[in-house]
Amino acid sequence: SRILETSVDREDKIYRWGGEEFLLFLPHSPIARALILAEGIRQAVSEYQTLSVTVSIGVAEHHDGEAIDQLFSRVDKALYVAKNGGRNRVSRLPFENVELLHSRGGAA
């Protein structure tokens, strides 16, 4: 959690989300900043010398009219894309991809 605390700005919020998961709320931040921040956190955790630890990070941005549970669902899906893709990576699930999957009747 120290890596997270030293990585974010004052206005950003860190929440514990489950046993080993954290949620970063980055108000007024573009997705590009979130992706850069996530990659920096991933690298810092990987380089932490005390233990051999890696991190998988899911990133999504909120869109106007999107319910918060939809946003959390996209973040969670992006996290599992990162985990299933070999772990120790950052994954983004764009809003458009979810809409496309739903319109085709696929599982998102």
TIMI-2910 file (N, C-alpha, C, CB; in pm, 1 decimal, decimal comma, always signed):
<rs>
+----------+----------+----------+----------+----------+----------+----------+----------+----------+----------+----------+----------+------+
!      n_x !      n_y !      n_z !     ca_x !     ca_y !     ca_z !      c_x !      c_y !      c_z !     cb_x !     cb_y !     cb_z ! resn !
+----------+----------+----------+----------+----------+----------+----------+----------+----------+----------+----------+----------+------+
!    +81,9 !   -119,8 !     +0,0 !     +0,0 !     +0,0 !     +0,0 !    +86,1 !   +125,9 !     +0,0 !    -93,1 !     +0,0 !   +120,3 !  Ser !
!   +209,3 !   +115,6 !    +46,6 !   +297,2 !   +234,0 !    +43,5 !   +327,4 !   +276,3 !    -99,5 !   +428,7 !   +205,6 !   +118,2 !  Arg !
!   +344,0 !   +178,0 !   -185,9 !   +369,3 !   +211,4 !   -326,5 !   +251,7 !   +290,3 !   -382,1 !   +393,5 !    +83,3 !   -410,9 !  Ile !
!   +130,7 !   +248,8 !   -350,6 !    +11,9 !   +320,6 !   -397,0 !     +8,9 !   +461,5 !   -339,9 !   -115,9 !   +244,8 !   -357,9 !  Leu !
!    +32,6 !   +473,2 !   -210,3 !    +26,0 !   +603,5 !   -143,8 !   +125,6 !   +702,6 !   -201,7 !    +50,8 !   +587,5 !     +4,7 !  Glu !
!   +243,5 !   +655,9 !   -239,1 !   +344,4 !   +746,5 !   -293,7 !   +326,6 !   +770,6 !   -443,4 !   +482,7 !   +691,3 !   -267,3 !  Thr !
!   +236,5 !   +698,8 !   -506,7 !   +216,5 !   +710,7 !   -651,4 !   +105,3 !   +806,9 !   -690,6 !   +186,9 !   +576,2 !   -708,8 !  Ser !
!    +11,5 !   +830,8 !   -601,9 !   -106,8 !   +908,3 !   -638,5 !    -98,4 !  +1052,3 !   -588,3 !   -231,9 !   +841,6 !   -583,4 !  Val !
!   -182,6 !  +1137,6 !   -645,8 !   -193,4 !  +1277,1 !   -603,6 !   -286,1 !  +1288,6 !   -483,8 !   -243,9 !  +1365,4 !   -719,0 !  Asp !
!   -287,8 !  +1405,5 !   -421,9 !   -373,0 !  +1429,2 !   -304,1 !   -520,5 !  +1404,1 !   -330,0 !   -355,4 !  +1570,4 !   -256,1 !  Arg !
!   -568,3 !  +1443,7 !   -446,5 !   -711,6 !  +1430,4 !   -476,1 !   -752,1 !  +1286,7 !   -510,6 !   -749,0 !  +1522,4 !   -591,0 !  Glu !
!   -655,2 !  +1202,4 !   -540,8 !   -683,2 !  +1062,9 !   -573,7 !   -715,1 !   +985,2 !   -446,3 !   -563,3 !   +998,8 !   -648,1 !  Asp !
!   -795,2 !   +882,9 !   -460,4 !   -837,3 !   +802,4 !   -345,0 !   -796,0 !   +657,2 !   -365,4 !   -990,8 !   +812,4 !   -323,6 !  Lys !
!   -754,0 !   +592,8 !   -256,4 !   -716,3 !   +451,6 !   -256,6 !   -813,8 !   +377,9 !   -166,2 !   -567,8 !   +431,0 !   -209,1 !  Ile !
!   -873,8 !   +271,8 !   -219,3 !   -967,3 !   +190,3 !   -141,6 !   -923,9 !    +44,4 !   -148,0 !  -1113,0 !   +206,7 !   -194,1 !  Tyr !
!   -937,6 !    -24,6 !    -36,7 !   -915,2 !   -169,6 !    -36,7 !  -1040,6 !   -233,4 !    -95,1 !   -884,0 !   -225,0 !   +109,2 !  Arg !
!  -1023,5 !   -322,1 !   -191,1 !  -1136,4 !   -383,0 !   -262,5 !  -1116,1 !   -533,8 !   -260,5 !  -1148,0 !   -328,8 !   -410,5 !  Trp !
!  -1159,2 !   -595,8 !   -155,5 !  -1136,4 !   -739,7 !   -141,6 !  -1004,7 !   -765,7 !    -71,6 !  -1138,1 !   -808,6 !   -278,6 !  Gly !
!   -971,4 !   -891,7 !    -57,9 !   -853,2 !   -931,9 !    +16,8 !   -722,1 !   -879,6 !    -38,1 !   -847,1 !  -1077,9 !    +22,2 !  Gly !
!   -699,8 !   -895,5 !   -167,3 !   -572,2 !   -857,1 !   -227,8 !   -588,8 !   -751,1 !   -335,7 !   -504,1 !   -978,7 !   -286,4 !  Glu !
!   -702,9 !   -687,7 !   -340,7 !   -728,9 !   -591,6 !   -447,4 !   -747,9 !   -451,6 !   -390,8 !   -852,0 !   -633,0 !   -528,2 !  Glu !
!   -702,6 !   -354,1 !   -468,9 !   -720,0 !   -214,3 !   -434,0 !   -788,8 !   -144,1 !   -549,5 !   -584,3 !   -147,0 !   -400,8 !  Phe !
!   -861,1 !    -39,7 !   -517,8 !   -928,6 !    +42,8 !   -617,0 !   -870,7 !   +182,6 !   -605,8 !  -1084,4 !    +43,1 !   -596,4 !  Leu !
!   -824,9 !   +237,4 !   -717,3 !   -778,6 !   +375,5 !   -720,6 !   -883,3 !   +458,0 !   -792,2 !   -639,6 !   +388,0 !   -790,3 !  Leu !
!   -930,9 !   +563,0 !   -726,7 !  -1026,0 !   +655,9 !   -785,8 !   -947,7 !   +781,1 !   -821,1 !  -1146,4 !   +687,6 !   -688,5 !  Phe !
!   -941,5 !   +811,6 !   -949,6 !   -861,2 !   +922,7 !   -999,5 !   -952,1 !  +1027,2 !  -1063,0 !   -755,6 !   +873,3 !  -1101,3 !  Leu !
!  -1017,6 !  +1110,4 !   -981,2 !  -1110,1 !  +1208,4 !  -1037,7 !  -1035,6 !  +1309,6 !  -1125,2 !  -1186,4 !  +1281,1 !   -925,5 !  Pro !
!  -1098,5 !  +1348,7 !  -1230,8 !  -1045,2 !  +1451,4 !  -1321,2 !   -916,2 !  +1408,6 !  -1389,9 !  -1021,0 !  +1579,6 !  -1244,9 !  His !
!   -890,1 !  +1278,4 !  -1398,0 !   -769,4 !  +1229,9 !  -1464,3 !   -806,3 !  +1163,4 !  -1595,8 !   -692,3 !  +1131,5 !  -1373,5 !  Ser !
!   -734,5 !  +1196,8 !  -1702,5 !   -760,1 !  +1128,6 !  -1829,8 !   -712,0 !   +983,8 !  -1822,7 !   -690,3 !  +1202,7 !  -1946,6 !  Pro !
!   -765,0 !   +902,2 !  -1910,8 !   -729,7 !   +760,7 !  -1912,6 !   -579,7 !   +742,0 !  -1935,2 !   -809,2 !   +687,3 !  -2021,1 !  Ile !
!   -517,8 !   +831,2 !  -2010,4 !   -373,7 !   +820,1 !  -2035,2 !   -295,3 !   +827,8 !  -1904,1 !   -326,7 !   +931,0 !  -2131,7 !  Ala !
!   -334,6 !   +917,3 !  -1814,4 !   -267,2 !   +926,8 !  -1684,0 !   -289,5 !   +799,4 !  -1603,2 !   -318,2 !  +1049,6 !  -1604,8 !  Arg !
!   -411,4 !   +746,7 !  -1606,5 !   -441,5 !   +624,4 !  -1531,3 !   -355,5 !   +508,2 !  -1580,3 !   -591,0 !   +588,6 !  -1543,7 !  Ala !
!   -339,3 !   +496,4 !  -1710,5 !   -257,8 !   +387,7 !  -1766,1 !   -110,3 !   +403,7 !  -1730,5 !   -273,9 !   +382,1 !  -1918,0 !  Leu !
!    -59,7 !   +526,8 !  -1736,5 !    +80,0 !   +552,6 !  -1699,2 !   +101,2 !   +524,2 !  -1550,8 !   +119,3 !   +698,8 !  -1731,8 !  Ile !
!     +8,1 !   +569,1 !  -1468,3 !    +15,3 !   +544,8 !  -1324,2 !    +10,9 !   +395,1 !  -1294,3 !    -99,8 !   +616,9 !  -1251,6 !  Leu !
!    -79,4 !   +323,8 !  -1359,4 !    -91,5 !   +179,5 !  -1338,1 !    +36,9 !   +107,2 !  -1376,7 !   -209,3 !   +123,3 !  -1418,2 !  Ala !
!    +94,8 !   +144,4 !  -1488,2 !   +219,9 !    +81,3 !  -1531,2 !   +332,6 !   +112,7 !  -1433,3 !   +258,2 !   +128,0 !  -1673,0 !  Glu !
!   +338,0 !   +235,3 !  -1383,6 !   +439,1 !   +271,4 !  -1283,9 !   +423,7 !   +191,0 !  -1155,8 !   +431,4 !   +419,8 !  -1252,4 !  Gly !
!   +300,4 !   +171,8 !  -1111,3 !   +274,1 !    +90,8 !   -992,1 !   +315,2 !    -53,9 !  -1017,4 !   +124,6 !    +98,3 !   -952,3 !  Ile !
!   +280,4 !   -105,8 !  -1134,8 !   +317,4 !   -243,5 !  -1168,5 !   +468,7 !   -261,9 !  -1163,7 !   +264,1 !   -281,0 !  -1307,7 !  Arg !
!   +542,0 !   -168,1 !  -1222,3 !   +688,0 !   -177,0 !  -1222,5 !   +744,8 !   -165,9 !  -1081,3 !   +747,6 !    -67,9 !  -1311,3 !  Gln !
!   +692,2 !    -73,4 !  -1001,5 !   +741,3 !    -55,3 !   -864,4 !   +719,7 !   -181,1 !   -781,2 !   +671,6 !    +63,9 !   -797,9 !  Ala !
!   +604,2 !   -244,5 !   -796,4 !   +577,2 !   -368,1 !   -721,9 !   +670,7 !   -479,0 !   -769,3 !   +429,0 !   -411,4 !   -738,7 !  Val !
!   +691,9 !   -490,0 !   -899,5 !   +780,1 !   -594,2 !   -954,5 !   +923,9 !   -578,2 !   -906,5 !   +776,4 !   -591,3 !  -1107,3 !  Ser !
!   +965,8 !   -453,5 !   -886,7 !  +1103,7 !   -425,8 !   -846,9 !  +1123,3 !   -427,7 !   -695,8 !  +1146,6 !   -292,2 !   -901,4 !  Glu !
!  +1016,8 !   -442,8 !   -621,9 !  +1025,5 !   -445,5 !   -476,1 !  +1110,3 !   -565,2 !   -435,0 !   +883,6 !   -452,1 !   -410,7 !  Tyr !
!  +1218,7 !   -541,8 !   -364,1 !  +1320,5 !   -644,0 !   -340,2 !  +1289,8 !   -742,2 !   -227,5 !  +1448,4 !   -577,8 !   -311,0 !  Gln !
!  +1206,7 !   -707,1 !   -133,3 !  +1183,9 !   -792,6 !    -18,0 !  +1119,0 !   -925,0 !    -55,7 !  +1098,2 !   -721,0 !    +82,7 !  Thr !
!  +1019,8 !   -920,0 !   -140,7 !   +947,8 !  -1039,5 !   -183,4 !   +937,4 !  -1040,9 !   -335,1 !   +807,2 !  -1045,6 !   -119,0 !  Leu !
!   +914,2 !  -1157,3 !   -389,6 !   +886,3 !  -1166,6 !   -531,8 !   +735,5 !  -1153,0 !   -550,5 !   +939,8 !  -1301,3 !   -592,2 !  Ser !
!   +693,1 !  -1032,4 !   -583,0 !   +551,0 !  -1001,9 !   -595,3 !   +527,6 !   -935,0 !   -729,5 !   +502,0 !   -911,2 !   -478,4 !  Val !
!   +419,0 !   -971,1 !   -794,4 !   +377,8 !   -902,8 !   -916,6 !   +237,5 !   -848,4 !   -895,6 !   +383,0 !   -998,5 !  -1040,1 !  Thr !
!   +193,1 !   -768,0 !   -990,5 !    +59,8 !   -709,3 !   -979,4 !     -6,8 !   -709,5 !  -1116,3 !    +66,9 !   -565,3 !   -922,0 !  Val !
!   -134,3 !   -740,9 !  -1116,7 !   -217,3 !   -730,2 !  -1236,9 !   -313,6 !   -615,5 !  -1212,2 !   -294,1 !   -865,6 !  -1269,0 !  Ser !
!   -329,2 !   -527,4 !  -1312,5 !   -410,4 !   -407,5 !  -1294,1 !   -510,7 !   -395,3 !  -1407,7 !   -321,7 !   -281,4 !  -1286,5 !  Ile !
!   -636,3 !   -372,3 !  -1371,5 !   -741,4 !   -343,6 !  -1468,2 !   -773,2 !   -195,4 !  -1463,8 !   -868,1 !   -428,1 !  -1440,0 !  Gly !
!   -786,4 !   -132,7 !  -1580,5 !   -811,2 !    +11,0 !  -1590,1 !   -934,2 !    +34,9 !  -1676,4 !   -687,8 !    +85,3 !  -1648,6 !  Val !
!  -1020,1 !   +126,0 !  -1632,6 !  -1135,5 !   +168,3 !  -1712,4 !  -1168,9 !   +311,4 !  -1675,7 !  -1258,6 !    +74,7 !  -1689,6 !  Ala !
!  -1224,7 !   +384,1 !  -1769,8 !  -1267,5 !   +520,8 !  -1741,8 !  -1419,4 !   +526,2 !  -1739,2 !  -1210,8 !   +619,7 !  -1847,0 !  Glu !
!  -1471,5 !   +618,3 !  -1659,7 !  -1616,2 !   +634,6 !  -1646,7 !  -1668,2 !   +719,5 !  -1762,2 !  -1652,9 !   +699,2 !  -1510,3 !  His !
!  -1781,6 !   +680,1 !  -1816,1 !  -1845,5 !   +754,9 !  -1924,1 !  -1977,4 !   +812,4 !  -1875,0 !  -1868,1 !   +665,0 !  -2048,2 !  His !
!  -2014,0 !   +928,9 !  -1927,1 !  -2141,2 !   +991,7 !  -1889,5 !  -2255,8 !   +894,1 !  -1909,0 !  -2165,8 !  +1119,8 !  -1971,7 !  Asp !
!  -2341,9 !   +886,6 !  -1810,6 !  -2458,0 !   +800,2 !  -1818,5 !  -2432,6 !   +656,4 !  -1779,0 !  -2511,3 !   +803,4 !  -1954,4 !  Gly !
!  -2307,7 !   +622,5 !  -1751,9 !  -2273,8 !   +485,4 !  -1713,7 !  -2294,4 !   +467,9 !  -1563,3 !  -2127,2 !   +451,4 !  -1753,4 !  Glu !
!  -2365,8 !   +363,8 !  -1526,3 !  -2386,9 !   +333,7 !  -1384,3 !  -2255,1 !   +288,4 !  -1322,5 !  -2496,9 !   +224,4 !  -1365,8 !  Ala !
!  -2236,8 !   +318,5 !  -1194,6 !  -2112,2 !   +284,4 !  -1126,8 !  -2087,9 !   +133,9 !  -1125,3 !  -2113,7 !   +337,8 !   -984,9 !  Ile !
!  -2194,4 !    +54,1 !  -1116,1 !  -2174,5 !    -91,4 !  -1117,2 !  -2126,3 !   -139,8 !  -1254,0 !  -2304,9 !   -163,4 !  -1079,1 !  Asp !
!  -2164,9 !    -70,6 !  -1361,7 !  -2114,2 !   -105,1 !  -1494,7 !  -1964,6 !    -74,5 !  -1504,0 !  -2191,8 !    -28,1 !  -1604,4 !  Gln !
!  -1925,3 !    +39,7 !  -1447,8 !  -1783,7 !    +76,0 !  -1446,2 !  -1702,9 !    -27,5 !  -1368,3 !  -1764,4 !   +216,1 !  -1384,8 !  Leu !
!  -1749,6 !    -62,9 !  -1248,7 !  -1678,8 !   -162,1 !  -1168,0 !  -1671,8 !   -296,4 !  -1239,7 !  -1746,9 !   -178,7 !  -1032,0 !  Phe !
!  -1776,0 !   -331,6 !  -1311,3 !  -1776,6 !   -456,3 !  -1386,9 !  -1669,0 !   -454,3 !  -1495,6 !  -1915,1 !   -480,4 !  -1449,4 !  Ser !
!  -1654,3 !   -340,6 !  -1564,2 !  -1551,0 !   -329,1 !  -1667,7 !  -1411,2 !   -334,1 !  -1607,9 !  -1568,9 !   -199,5 !  -1746,4 !  Arg !
!  -1393,7 !   -267,9 !  -1493,4 !  -1263,2 !   -271,9 !  -1426,8 !  -1229,9 !   -415,4 !  -1387,0 !  -1261,9 !   -179,4 !  -1302,0 !  Val !
!  -1327,7 !   -484,9 !  -1331,8 !  -1306,9 !   -623,3 !  -1289,6 !  -1273,0 !   -712,3 !  -1408,9 !  -1431,5 !   -676,5 !  -1217,8 !  Asp !
!  -1342,1 !   -695,0 !  -1520,0 !  -1313,4 !   -773,2 !  -1640,9 !  -1172,4 !   -743,6 !  -1692,1 !  -1417,6 !   -742,8 !  -1751,3 !  Lys !
!  -1134,6 !   -615,7 !  -1690,1 !   -999,6 !   -578,6 !  -1733,6 !   -894,3 !   -641,3 !  -1642,8 !   -983,7 !   -425,5 !  -1735,2 !  Ala !
!   -922,2 !   -646,1 !  -1512,3 !   -830,8 !   -709,8 !  -1417,7 !   -811,7 !   -856,7 !  -1452,9 !   -883,3 !   -695,8 !  -1273,7 !  Leu !
!   -920,3 !   -926,2 !  -1482,8 !   -908,9 !  -1068,4 !  -1514,9 !   -847,4 !  -1092,6 !  -1651,8 !  -1044,7 !  -1133,7 !  -1508,6 !  Tyr !
!   -860,0 !   -998,1 !  -1744,0 !   -787,0 !  -1007,6 !  -1870,9 !   -637,0 !  -1002,6 !  -1841,6 !   -828,6 !   -892,4 !  -1969,2 !  Val !
!   -596,6 !   -912,6 !  -1751,7 !   -455,1 !   -902,6 !  -1713,7 !   -407,7 !  -1030,3 !  -1645,0 !   -432,6 !   -781,8 !  -1621,4 !  Ala !
!   -487,1 !  -1081,7 !  -1552,2 !   -448,6 !  -1204,3 !  -1480,7 !   -439,7 !  -1323,3 !  -1575,8 !   -549,1 !  -1234,6 !  -1368,4 !  Lys !
!   -537,9 !  -1338,2 !  -1662,8 !   -540,6 !  -1451,6 !  -1755,4 !   -439,6 !  -1437,7 !  -1868,8 !   -679,3 !  -1467,3 !  -1813,1 !  Asn !
!   -392,8 !  -1315,8 !  -1890,6 !   -294,5 !  -1291,5 !  -1996,0 !   -151,0 !  -1315,0 !  -1951,6 !   -308,2 !  -1151,5 !  -2046,1 !  Gly !
!   -131,8 !  -1367,2 !  -1833,7 !     +2,6 !  -1397,0 !  -1786,8 !    +41,9 !  -1322,1 !  -1661,1 !   +100,1 !  -1366,6 !  -1893,6 !  Gly !
!    -47,5 !  -1244,8 !  -1606,9 !    -22,9 !  -1167,6 !  -1483,8 !    +87,0 !  -1064,1 !  -1504,1 !    +14,9 !  -1261,4 !  -1368,3 !  Arg !
!   +110,2 !   -985,8 !  -1400,6 !   +212,6 !   -881,4 !  -1402,3 !   +197,4 !   -789,2 !  -1523,2 !   +351,7 !   -944,3 !  -1402,1 !  Asn !
!    +74,0 !   -742,3 !  -1542,6 !    +47,5 !   -652,9 !  -1655,6 !    -68,5 !   -559,9 !  -1624,8 !    +18,0 !   -733,4 !  -1782,5 !  Arg !
!    -82,2 !   -458,3 !  -1709,3 !   -192,3 !   -362,5 !  -1702,5 !   -282,3 !   -389,2 !  -1821,6 !   -140,7 !   -213,5 !  -1701,6 !  Val !
!   -412,5 !   -394,4 !  -1797,7 !   -508,0 !   -418,7 !  -1905,4 !   -619,9 !   -315,8 !  -1897,9 !   -565,2 !   -562,6 !  -1897,6 !  Ser !
!   -659,6 !   -265,7 !  -2013,0 !   -770,1 !   -170,5 !  -2022,1 !   -880,7 !   -232,7 !  -2105,4 !   -723,6 !    -35,1 !  -2083,5 !  Arg !
!  -1002,7 !   -224,6 !  -2056,4 !  -1117,8 !   -270,0 !  -2133,2 !  -1197,9 !   -146,0 !  -2171,5 !  -1205,5 !   -373,0 !  -2051,8 !  Leu !
!  -1180,8 !    -98,2 !  -2295,2 !  -1252,7 !    +22,4 !  -2335,9 !  -1403,5 !     +3,2 !  -2333,4 !  -1209,2 !    +64,5 !  -2474,5 !  Pro !
!  -1473,9 !   +109,6 !  -2311,8 !  -1619,6 !   +111,7 !  -2305,7 !  -1679,4 !    +52,5 !  -2432,5 !  -1670,5 !   +254,6 !  -2284,7 !  Phe !
!  -1622,5 !    +86,6 !  -2547,1 !  -1675,3 !    +41,8 !  -2675,8 !  -1671,5 !   -110,4 !  -2688,0 !  -1596,5 !   +105,3 !  -2790,1 !  Glu !
!  -1568,4 !   -173,8 !  -2635,7 !  -1557,3 !   -319,4 !  -2645,7 !  -1671,8 !   -388,6 !  -2574,0 !  -1424,2 !   -366,6 !  -2588,5 !  Asn !
!  -1709,1 !   -338,7 !  -2458,4 !  -1818,3 !   -399,0 !  -2382,4 !  -1948,6 !   -383,9 !  -2459,1 !  -1830,1 !   -335,1 !  -2242,4 !  Val !
!  -1973,4 !   -265,6 !  -2513,3 !  -2095,7 !   -241,9 !  -2589,2 !  -2100,9 !   -332,8 !  -2711,4 !  -2105,3 !    -94,6 !  -2631,8 !  Glu !
!  -1989,4 !   -350,3 !  -2778,8 !  -1983,9 !   -435,0 !  -2897,1 !  -2012,8 !   -580,8 !  -2860,6 !  -1846,5 !   -423,2 !  -2965,1 !  Leu !
!  -1953,7 !   -627,6 !  -2751,8 !  -1978,3 !   -765,4 !  -2709,2 !  -2124,9 !   -787,3 !  -2675,3 !  -1891,3 !   -800,2 !  -2588,6 !  Leu !
!  -2185,9 !   -691,1 !  -2604,8 !  -2327,2 !   -704,0 !  -2569,4 !  -2415,6 !   -703,2 !  -2694,3 !  -2368,9 !   -590,5 !  -2474,4 !  His !
!  -2381,6 !   -618,8 !  -2792,1 !  -2465,1 !   -609,9 !  -2911,5 !  -2454,8 !   -736,1 !  -2997,3 !  -2425,8 !   -487,6 !  -2993,8 !  Ser !
!  -2344,2 !   -809,9 !  -2985,0 !  -2327,5 !   -934,3 !  -3060,1 !  -2378,8 !  -1054,7 !  -2982,8 !  -2181,5 !   -954,9 !  -3095,6 !  Arg !
!  -2419,8 !  -1031,2 !  -2859,2 !  -2470,8 !  -1141,3 !  -2778,6 !  -2363,0 !  -1223,4 !  -2712,9 !  -2554,5 !  -1229,6 !  -2861,9 !  Gly !
!  -2237,7 !  -1173,3 !  -2714,5 !  -2127,6 !  -1245,4 !  -2651,4 !  -2119,4 !  -1215,5 !  -2503,6 !  -1996,4 !  -1210,6 !  -2718,1 !  Gly !
!  -2044,6 !  -1295,7 !  -2435,1 !  -2023,2 !  -1271,8 !  -2291,8 !  -1916,0 !  -1166,7 !  -2276,1 !  -1983,3 !  -1402,6 !  -2217,2 !  Ala !
!  -1938,1 !  -1074,6 !  -2186,3 !  -1839,3 !   -969,1 !  -2162,5 !  -1769,9 !   -993,0 !  -2032,3 !  -1904,2 !   -830,9 !  -2163,0 !  Ala !
+----------+----------+----------+----------+----------+----------+----------+----------+----------+----------+----------+----------+------+
</rs>
